[in-house]
């Protein structure tokens, strides 16, 4: 796992994941969402699966989160941090880069006013 406490993971997760469960759910239903990401072996991308887990986590009360939830939250934090560091120089509004981040619950256009 990591050296972070569950409290640190919780705070970082809620800082990094800037989409609401309903925004993420609507996004995951789009063809754009399904068009990006590495296939996990069953026709669904890893990011798309992660998005569904994020919805579940964000719909839980903090006291109901289990260790698997915290492990996934930490994975999401790492992905968002790594991927945002790879921002392309081109317009991001309709980019695979943005679409992939949105699958993981982070819409960079909320911060960059795309």
C-alpha positions in Angstrom: 0.0 0.0 0.0 1.5 3.4 1.0 3.0 5.2 3.9 0.0 7.6 3.9 -2.7 7.3 6.5 -6.3 6.7 5.5 -7.0 10.3 6.5 -4.3 11.6 4.2 -5.6 9.4 1.4 -9.1 10.6 2.0 -8.2 14.2 1.8 -6.0 13.8 -1.3 -8.7 11.8 -3.0 -11.3 14.5 -2.5 -8.8 17.2 -3.7 -8.0 15.2 -6.8 -11.4 13.9 -7.8 -13.3 17.0 -8.8 -16.3 15.4 -10.5 -19.5 14.5 -8.6 -20.9 11.0 -8.7 -23.7 12.2 -11.1 -21.2 14.0 -13.4 -19.0 10.9 -13.5 -21.9 8.6 -14.1 -23.2 10.7 -17.0 -19.6 10.9 -18.4 -19.1 7.1 -18.2 -22.2 6.6 -20.4 -20.7 8.5 -23.3 -18.9 7.1 -26.3 -16.0 9.5 -25.6 -15.5 7.9 -22.2 -15.5 4.4 -23.7 -13.1 5.4 -26.5 -10.0 5.9 -24.3 -7.8 3.9 -21.9 -6.1 0.6 -21.7 -8.4 -2.5 -22.0 -8.5 -4.5 -18.8 -9.1 -7.7 -20.8 -12.8 -7.7 -20.8 -13.5 -4.9 -23.3 -13.7 -2.2 -20.6 -10.8 0.1 -19.9 -9.1 0.3 -16.6 -10.1 3.9 -16.2 -13.7 3.2 -17.0 -13.8 0.5 -14.3 -12.1 2.9 -11.9 -14.7 5.5 -12.6 -17.4 3.1 -11.5 -15.5 2.3 -8.3 -15.1 6.1 -7.7 -18.8 6.6 -7.9 -19.3 3.8 -5.3 -16.7 5.3 -3.0 -18.1 8.9 -3.3 -21.6 7.6 -2.5 -20.4 6.0 0.8 -20.1 7.7 4.1 -16.6 8.1 5.3 -17.1 5.6 8.2 -18.3 3.0 5.7 -15.1 3.0 3.6 -13.0 -0.2 3.8 -9.4 -0.9 3.2 -10.1 -1.8 -0.5 -11.7 1.6 -0.9 -8.7 3.3 0.5 -6.3 1.3 -1.7 -8.3 2.3 -4.8 -8.5 5.9 -3.7 -4.7 5.9 -3.4 -4.4 4.4 -6.9 -6.7 7.1 -8.2 -4.5 9.8 -6.6 -1.4 8.4 -8.2 -3.0 8.1 -11.6 -4.3 11.7 -11.6 -1.0 13.1 -10.4 1.0 11.2 -13.1 -1.4 11.9 -15.9 -1.9 15.7 -15.2 1.9 16.0 -15.3 1.7 14.8 -18.9 -0.5 17.6 -20.1 -0.2 18.0 -23.9 0.7 21.4 -25.5 -2.3 21.2 -27.8 -5.9 22.1 -27.0 -7.2 19.7 -24.3 -10.9 20.3 -24.4 -11.6 17.4 -26.9 -8.4 15.4 -26.1 -7.9 11.8 -25.2 -5.8 13.1 -22.3 -8.8 14.9 -20.8 -11.2 12.0 -21.5 -8.9 9.6 -19.7 -8.6 11.8 -16.7 -12.4 12.2 -16.6 -12.7 8.4 -16.4 -10.7 8.6 -13.2 -12.9 11.4 -11.8 -10.8 14.4 -12.6 -11.9 17.0 -15.2 -8.9 19.4 -15.9 -11.2 21.8 -17.6 -12.8 22.6 -14.2 -9.4 24.1 -13.2 -8.3 25.5 -16.6 -11.6 27.0 -17.8 -11.6 25.2 -21.1 
